[in-house]
Amino acid sequence: MSLTLKTKPIEQIPIEADCITPDKLRGLSVSEIEKLQVLQGNQNLPFAEFFDVSGDPSDGDIVIEGNCVKVKLIGTGMSEGSITVHGNVGMHTGAEMSGGRLEVFGNATDWVGAEMKGGHIHIHGDAGHLVGGTYRGGNRGMTGGVILIDGNAKNEVGCVMRRGLIVIGGDAGDFAGADMLAGSILVFGLPGIRSGAGMKRGTIAVFGEEPEDPKRTLELLPTFFYDCDYEPPFLTLYLNQLAGWGFKFPDHVRSGNFRRYSGDLVEMGKGEILVWQA
């Protein structure tokens, strides 16, 4: 099924279109989909007000065309099928999803894959704050699945995550992996300050440190202590899997050691930050 954002631009008030999932569109006719309600401000408006609809949703494959940066909740709660977006997407893309595949050929804003339970998200651009994180007041972020971000991400990547894999191809913001309980975060650039603050378990692997450049050096909290240099076998498996998924990363990171730091000692101290070195 093809959904094309109409040329008439969405005004400053975003629309909330949590109906854009294979689960909810499967079995509906084009006319029924056009009558679905989306929320803009305090108004419920028909789906056809914003999208041209064509095709058959029965195969669970949805293709969206257009700059949907003002469209929230695309793929929220999806459990099957696939969504491909050719353009940017708004907040909460893929939030709470438990299965299926969501691919965006553009940028995303905040809360990509927030509190997701399973499935596969690939953003071929930059992402906003709280990728795979939890909502304010929550105590459980991402609990499964995979989130791949080709570009940069902002603050609190993997906040309170419990399981799963998050990969950032560029730089990440502050508080990456804050309060995480388990799971893995791979950053091929450099994260900001206070990475792993309050983490109990889990792994943060950083590939982008350049000791000869003081602007590209990881700043760790004093509650992380150095353990050893070693070559973790599980990261080789991760890199092989990323290559299989088509995720691009510098080939030279396949060789070299990692400095292992344990923390956060204000918590259990069983987490780790691994810093690649040539």
MIPAPA-705778 format. One record per residue: residue number from 1; residue in three letters; x, y, z of N, C-alpha, C in turn. Coordinates in steps of 0.02 Angstrom, whole numbers. Layout:
BEGIN
pos|code|nxx|nyy|nzz|caxx|cayy|cazz|cxx|cyy|czz
NUM|ala|X|Y|Z|X|Y|Z|X|Y|Z
...
This chain:
BEGIN
pos|code|nxx|nyy|nzz|caxx|cayy|cazz|cxx|cyy|czz
1|met|41|-59|0|0|0|0|43|62|0
2|ser|25|112|-40|62|174|-46|23|231|-13
3|leu|57|268|31|29|327|62|72|386|43
4|thr|43|435|10|81|493|-14|55|556|21
5|leu|101|589|57|82|651|91|62|703|39
6|lys|6|735|49|-18|784|0|26|845|-1
7|thr|26|879|-59|70|936|-67|51|993|-21
8|lys|-12|997|-1|-31|1048|48|6|1034|113
9|pro|49|1080|135|89|1066|195|47|1063|258
10|ile|68|1019|304|37|1018|370|59|1081|407
11|glu|13|1112|442|29|1174|478|74|1158|537
12|gln|88|1208|578|134|1200|634|109|1147|683
13|ile|45|1136|686|18|1084|731|27|1016|698
14|pro|66|971|728|76|905|698|12|863|700
15|ile|12|810|662|-44|763|666|-19|699|700
16|glu|-64|667|735|-49|604|769|-84|548|731
17|ala|-44|507|696|-70|457|651|-48|388|673
18|asp|-70|367|732|-51|300|756|-86|245|718
19|cys|-129|263|671|-162|212|630|-116|186|575
20|ile|-58|218|564|-13|195|510|29|137|536
21|thr|0|79|538|35|17|553|4|-38|511
22|pro|43|-88|490|14|-144|453|-42|-179|492
23|asp|-35|-182|559|-86|-215|600|-154|-183|591
24|lys|-156|-116|590|-220|-81|588|-247|-71|518
25|leu|-205|-72|467|-229|-61|398|-245|-126|362
26|arg|-217|-181|385|-230|-245|351|-305|-261|353
27|gly|-333|-280|297|-403|-298|294|-450|-241|279
28|leu|-425|-179|278|-467|-121|262|-463|-105|188
29|ser|-517|-77|161|-516|-53|92|-487|17|90
30|val|-474|41|30|-447|109|22|-495|160|51
31|ser|-559|152|37|-608|201|62|-613|199|138
32|glu|-606|140|167|-608|136|240|-547|169|271
33|ile|-488|161|240|-428|193|265|-434|269|260
34|glu|-461|293|206|-469|365|197|-513|396|250
35|lys|-558|356|279|-604|382|331|-576|376|401
36|leu|-518|343|409|-489|339|476|-475|408|504
37|gln|-479|414|570|-470|479|602|-398|488|627
38|val|-371|548|613|-307|568|642|-319|632|682
39|leu|-277|643|732|-287|699|776|-239|755|758
40|gln|-266|814|749|-225|874|739|-250|927|789
41|gly|-208|940|839|-231|985|892|-288|953|930
42|asn|-346|987|930|-406|959|963|-458|937|912
43|gln|-436|926|850|-483|905|797|-467|836|771
44|asn|-519|796|763|-513|732|728|-530|743|655
45|leu|-483|727|611|-492|738|540|-482|673|502
46|pro|-514|666|443|-506|604|405|-435|597|377
47|phe|-413|536|373|-346|521|348|-334|549|278
48|ala|-387|549|238|-381|573|169|-367|648|166
49|glu|-376|684|221|-359|755|223|-285|767|212
50|phe|-244|717|230|-171|725|228|-135|678|182
51|phe|-164|620|166|-130|570|126|-173|547|67
52|asp|-140|537|10|-171|500|-45|-157|426|-34
53|val|-208|385|-39|-203|314|-23|-215|273|-86
54|ser|-171|224|-99|-180|179|-156|-149|112|-140
55|gly|-172|61|-174|-143|-5|-165|-183|-49|-118
56|asp|-152|-104|-99|-185|-156|-58|-144|-168|4
57|pro|-173|-158|64|-135|-167|126|-131|-238|151
58|ser|-159|-285|114|-165|-353|140|-97|-388|149
59|asp|-45|-366|112|20|-399|118|61|-371|176
60|gly|35|-320|210|70|-292|268|130|-249|251
61|asp|135|-227|189|192|-186|167|166|-116|151
62|ile|189|-65|189|166|4|180|226|46|158
63|val|216|86|106|267|132|81|239|203|87
64|ile|277|247|120|255|316|131|302|363|94
65|glu|274|410|57|312|459|19|298|529|46
66|gly|351|568|57|341|637|77|376|654|142
67|asn|382|718|156|415|742|217|365|739|274
68|cys|370|686|314|322|674|368|348|696|436
69|val|390|748|437|419|770|501|366|795|549
70|lys|307|814|523|252|836|566|201|781|577
71|val|219|720|560|174|663|571|203|621|628
72|lys|167|617|683|189|579|741|163|508|739
73|leu|196|464|776|171|397|793|169|349|734
74|ile|207|361|681|210|313|626|239|247|652
75|gly|203|192|641|226|126|662|222|113|736
76|thr|189|155|774|185|144|846|146|81|862
77|gly|175|37|901|142|-24|922|138|-78|869
78|met|171|-70|812|165|-120|760|197|-186|782
79|ser|169|-242|759|194|-307|778|212|-351|719
80|glu|199|-327|658|211|-368|599|218|-323|538
81|gly|236|-353|481|240|-316|419|298|-269|415
82|ser|294|-222|368|349|-174|358|322|-106|339
83|ile|359|-54|359|344|15|340|408|44|312
84|thr|405|73|252|461|107|222|442|179|209
85|val|481|226|235|466|297|228|521|330|187
86|his|502|363|132|549|401|91|539|475|108
87|gly|573|495|161|567|563|187|579|563|261
88|asn|573|620|292|584|626|364|521|604|402
89|val|531|588|466|474|566|508|474|606|573
90|gly|416|607|606|408|645|667|420|604|729
91|met|395|630|785|409|600|851|375|532|858
92|his|404|490|901|376|425|923|373|374|866
93|thr|414|382|815|415|332|761|437|264|788
94|gly|396|213|777|412|146|800|410|136|875
95|ala|381|182|911|377|175|984|334|115|1002
96|glu|357|78|1052|319|21|1080|307|-34|1029
97|met|343|-35|974|333|-88|925|361|-154|952
98|ser|330|-209|932|351|-275|956|374|-321|900
99|gly|368|-300|838|388|-342|782|384|-304|717
100|gly|407|-336|664|406|-303|599|468|-263|586
101|arg|468|-227|529|526|-188|508|504|-119|488
102|leu|541|-68|511|526|2|495|589|34|469
103|glu|588|59|408|647|88|377|631|158|353
104|val|675|206|370|664|276|354|723|302|315
105|phe|711|324|253|763|355|212|759|431|221
106|gly|780|452|280|777|522|299|796|528|372
107|asn|778|584|403|793|596|473|732|583|516
108|ala|744|573|581|690|563|629|699|611|687
109|thr|645|627|721|650|670|780|653|627|843
110|asp|621|648|897|631|617|962|593|551|971
111|trp|618|511|1018|585|450|1041|577|397|986
112|val|627|389|943|626|333|896|629|268|936
113|gly|583|223|925|584|158|959|578|162|1034
114|ala|547|214|1060|540|220|1133|502|161|1161
115|glu|530|130|1212|499|74|1247|480|17|1200
116|met|518|8|1146|503|-46|1099|519|-114|1130
117|lys|483|-165|1108|490|-232|1135|523|-280|1085
118|gly|521|-264|1022|549|-307|971|543|-274|903
119|gly|569|-307|852|567|-279|785|633|-248|765
120|his|632|-215|708|694|-188|677|679|-119|649
121|ile|717|-68|672|710|0|647|777|21|617
122|his|775|50|558|836|76|526|821|146|500
123|ile|855|196|530|849|265|509|911|283|468
124|his|903|299|404|960|314|361|976|389|363
125|gly|978|416|422|992|487|432|1006|499|505
126|asp|989|558|530|999|575|600|936|562|640
127|ala|943|559|706|887|549|751|891|600|808
128|gly|835|609|843|832|657|897|850|627|964
129|his|818|652|1016|831|630|1084|796|564|1100
130|leu|823|528|1149|790|471|1180|776|414|1132
131|val|823|399|1088|817|340|1045|815|278|1089
132|gly|763|237|1083|758|177|1123|750|189|1197
133|gly|732|249|1216|727|266|1287|658|256|1315
134|thr|648|283|1374|583|279|1408|550|346|1409
135|tyr|485|346|1418|449|410|1425|459|437|1496
136|arg|450|502|1504|461|534|1568|419|502|1623
137|gly|452|484|1676|418|450|1731|418|374|1725
138|gly|440|347|1668|441|275|1658|504|244|1687
139|asn|503|180|1697|561|144|1724|583|87|1680
140|arg|560|87|1617|577|32|1572|581|60|1501
141|gly|641|64|1475|649|87|1406|643|28|1358
142|met|685|26|1309|686|-27|1260|699|-94|1293
143|thr|658|-145|1277|667|-211|1307|683|-265|1255
144|gly|691|-247|1192|708|-295|1140|707|-262|1072
145|gly|735|-297|1023|736|-271|956|801|-236|939
146|val|802|-205|880|862|-173|853|844|-104|826
147|ile|885|-54|842|879|13|814|946|32|783
148|leu|946|47|719|1006|69|684|997|140|660
149|ile|1043|184|678|1042|254|657|1106|266|617
150|asp|1101|281|553|1161|291|512|1199|354|532
151|gly|1163|406|551|1195|470|566|1205|481|641
152|asn|1193|543|663|1201|562|733|1136|555|771
153|ala|1142|551|837|1083|552|881|1096|602|937
154|lys|1043|623|970|1049|673|1022|1052|640|1091
155|asn|1027|673|1142|1038|652|1211|997|590|1230
156|glu|1023|555|1281|988|501|1316|971|442|1271
157|val|1017|424|1228|1009|363|1188|1007|303|1236
158|gly|956|260|1229|952|200|1270|939|214|1343
159|cys|907|269|1359|893|285|1429|850|230|1461
160|val|873|200|1515|838|148|1553|823|87|1509
161|met|863|74|1458|851|14|1417|867|-49|1456
162|arg|830|-102|1441|837|-165|1477|865|-221|1433
163|arg|852|-219|1369|880|-267|1322|881|-235|1253
164|gly|910|-272|1205|910|-248|1136|976|-218|1115
165|leu|977|-193|1054|1037|-165|1024|1021|-98|992
166|ile|1061|-47|1008|1057|18|976|1125|33|946
167|val|1126|53|882|1189|69|847|1184|139|818
168|ile|1232|182|835|1235|250|810|1296|255|764
169|gly|1285|271|701|1340|274|654|1384|335|662
170|gly|1357|389|691|1395|450|702|1404|463|776
171|asp|1396|526|796|1403|545|867|1336|539|903
172|ala|1340|531|969|1281|531|1012|1286|590|1060
173|gly|1229|608|1090|1229|664|1136|1248|643|1206
174|asp|1229|684|1255|1245|671|1325|1202|615|1354
175|phe|1226|586|1408|1189|536|1446|1171|474|1405
176|ala|1212|454|1359|1200|391|1323|1202|333|1372
177|gly|1151|290|1370|1148|233|1415|1136|250|1487
178|ala|1107|307|1501|1094|326|1570|1044|278|1602
179|asp|1061|254|1662|1018|209|1701|1002|144|1665
180|met|1042|124|1615|1027|62|1579|1039|2|1624
181|leu|996|-50|1614|999|-111|1654|1029|-169|1616
182|ala|1024|-167|1549|1052|-220|1507|1048|-197|1435
183|gly|1077|-236|1390|1076|-219|1320|1143|-191|1297
184|ser|1146|-171|1233|1208|-147|1204|1196|-84|1163
185|ile|1241|-36|1171|1240|25|1131|1308|31|1097
186|leu|1309|35|1031|1371|44|993|1370|113|962
187|val|1422|152|974|1428|220|947|1492|223|905
188|phe|1484|232|840|1543|233|796|1574|302|792
189|gly|1540|351|820|1571|417|829|1592|424|901
190|leu|1569|478|933|1587|491|1003|1525|514|1041
191|pro|1511|485|1099|1455|510|1139|1475|572|1178
192|gly|1424|607|1205|1437|667|1244|1457|650|1316
193|ile|1445|696|1361|1465|688|1430|1417|642|1468
194|arg|1442|615|1523|1404|574|1570|1375|511|1538
195|ser|1412|482|1492|1390|418|1463|1387|364|1517
196|gly|1333|324|1517|1326|270|1565|1311|292|1636
197|ala|1290|354|1646|1276|377|1713|1221|335|1745
198|gly|1235|306|1802|1186|265|1837|1173|197|1807
199|met|1214|175|1759|1201|109|1728|1217|53|1778
200|lys|1176|1|1775|1185|-56|1820|1220|-114|1784
201|arg|1198|-128|1723|1230|-178|1681|1228|-153|1610
202|gly|1251|-196|1564|1249|-177|1494|1317|-155|1468
203|thr|1317|-141|1402|1380|-123|1368|1370|-61|1325
204|ile|1416|-15|1331|1421|41|1285|1489|36|1252
205|ala|1490|27|1186|1553|22|1148|1562|84|1106
206|val|1620|116|1114|1635|179|1080|1692|167|1032
207|phe|1681|182|968|1731|169|916|1764|233|891
208|gly|1741|291|912|1763|353|879|1813|395|917
209|glu|1842|369|971|1890|410|1008|1955|418|969
210|glu|1982|478|970|2046|493|937|2091|528|987
211|pro|2133|491|1023|2172|520|1077|2216|578|1056
212|glu|2238|580|993|2280|635|971|2241|700|961
213|asp|2174|695|961|2132|754|954|2092|764|1018
214|pro|2109|815|1059|2074|823|1123|1999|836|1115
215|lys|1977|858|1057|1906|869|1046|1869|804|1031
216|arg|1907|751|1018|1876|686|1002|1897|634|1053
217|thr|1899|654|1116|1917|608|1169|1858|598|1216
218|leu|1845|535|1233|1788|519|1276|1800|543|1347
219|glu|1751|577|1374|1755|602|1443|1712|556|1487
220|leu|1744|517|1530|1709|469|1572|1696|498|1642
221|leu|1643|476|1673|1630|495|1742|1684|464|1788
222|pro|1698|496|1844|1748|468|1890|1726|404|1924
223|thr|1662|386|1917|1636|325|1947|1643|265|1901
224|phe|1684|271|1848|1703|215|1806|1778|204|1814
225|phe|1798|141|1823|1869|128|1833|1895|81|1779
226|tyr|1959|89|1761|1990|50|1708|2003|-21|1732
227|asp|1986|-70|1689|1998|-141|1705|2058|-169|1667
228|cys|2052|-167|1600|2103|-202|1560|2094|-182|1487
229|asp|2141|-205|1446|2134|-202|1373|2121|-273|1349
230|tyr|2071|-282|1305|2058|-349|1278|2018|-343|1214
231|glu|2008|-400|1182|1969|-405|1120|1905|-444|1133
232|pro|1849|-411|1144|1786|-446|1160|1759|-483|1098
233|pro|1752|-548|1101|1728|-585|1041|1658|-565|1020
234|phe|1615|-546|1068|1546|-532|1049|1540|-471|1003
235|leu|1588|-424|1008|1586|-366|963|1601|-386|891
236|thr|1643|-436|881|1655|-462|814|1591|-490|784
237|leu|1553|-526|825|1488|-552|802|1440|-496|785
238|tyr|1439|-444|827|1396|-386|812|1415|-354|745
239|leu|1480|-344|734|1502|-312|672|1484|-354|611
240|asn|1491|-419|617|1471|-463|561|1396|-458|548
241|gln|1357|-454|601|1284|-449|592|1266|-381|562
242|leu|1299|-328|584|1285|-262|556|1301|-260|481
243|ala|1356|-291|461|1373|-294|390|1319|-332|352
244|gly|1292|-385|382|1238|-422|350|1174|-382|343
245|trp|1163|-336|388|1104|-291|384|1115|-232|337
246|gly|1175|-225|310|1189|-170|266|1207|-105|302
247|phe|1224|-110|366|1244|-51|404|1318|-37|391
248|lys|1334|24|370|1403|40|352|1441|68|412
249|phe|1502|44|421|1546|68|474|1617|63|449
250|pro|1664|100|480|1734|97|457|1763|27|464
251|asp|1793|3|411|1818|-66|412|1876|-75|461
252|his|1912|-21|476|1972|-29|519|1953|-46|591
253|val|1890|-36|611|1872|-52|680|1867|-127|692
254|arg|1873|-167|639|1872|-239|648|1935|-264|682
255|ser|1987|-224|683|2048|-244|717|2063|-194|772
256|gly|2101|-215|821|2118|-171|876|2090|-197|942
257|asn|2111|-167|995|2088|-186|1062|2037|-135|1089
258|phe|2010|-152|1147|1965|-107|1182|1989|-98|1253
259|arg|1986|-36|1277|1996|-22|1347|1929|-32|1383
260|arg|1929|-71|1435|1867|-86|1471|1864|-47|1536
261|tyr|1809|-11|1545|1797|26|1607|1733|-1|1639
262|ser|1735|-15|1703|1677|-41|1740|1642|16|1777
263|gly|1576|11|1781|1537|61|1817|1462|50|1807
264|asp|1422|92|1828|1435|151|1867|1438|130|1941
265|leu|1492|149|1976|1502|126|2044|1452|155|2094
266|val|1415|205|2074|1362|229|2118|1302|181|2116
267|glu|1303|135|2068|1252|83|2064|1286|16|2076
268|met|1270|-34|2037|1298|-101|2047|1370|-106|2022
269|gly|1388|-63|1975|1456|-66|1948|1469|-124|1901
270|lys|1416|-155|1875|1425|-213|1830|1416|-196|1757
271|gly|1408|-132|1742|1407|-111|1672|1477|-102|1646
272|glu|1483|-90|1580|1549|-80|1551|1545|-30|1494
273|ile|1598|10|1489|1609|52|1430|1673|29|1397
274|leu|1668|10|1334|1724|-15|1296|1746|39|1246
275|val|1809|57|1248|1835|110|1205|1886|80|1156
276|trp|1869|85|1092|1913|55|1040|1978|94|1035
277|gln|2032|56|1023|2097|88|1009|2132|47|955
278|ala|2167|82|913|2200|49|856|2253|0|880
